[in-house]
């Protein structure tokens, strides 16, 4: 009887070990499959996000070629300063003309 109990116990231990090994193997295989599936899904998401990125980059570079350089901006600022100074001169001259016209108007009104 003792021998029979020993055989049953050995069988139980071997069965438990085999079931555990199959469970671990199934876990490893499923994990790899999930990892590969997730990797493929991430690749598809990245490809979708980058879809047309090259074309957009080319458009940005093309627009950048037409953008003014630092030297161009300097020239524009110089021209704006020149226009500002000329406009200030004109404002002064128009103010002077306004004074003259007022005097002429007063003179004409006094002659009536």
C-alpha angles and dihedrals in degrees: 000000000000091000091052092052090049091052091049091049092048090048091050092050092047091047091049091048092048092048090048091049092050090048092050091046091050090049092051093047093047091048091052091048092048091046092049091046092049090047091053090047091051090048090053092048092050091047090051091049092048093044106126093004092123092052091049090049091052090051091050091049090048091051089048091057090061095046117108118261126227090263091051090051090050091053091048091051091051090051091048090051090051091049090047093052092047090048090051089053091050092050089054093047093048089050089053092048089051090055092049092048091050091053092048090048092050091048092051092047091050091053093059 
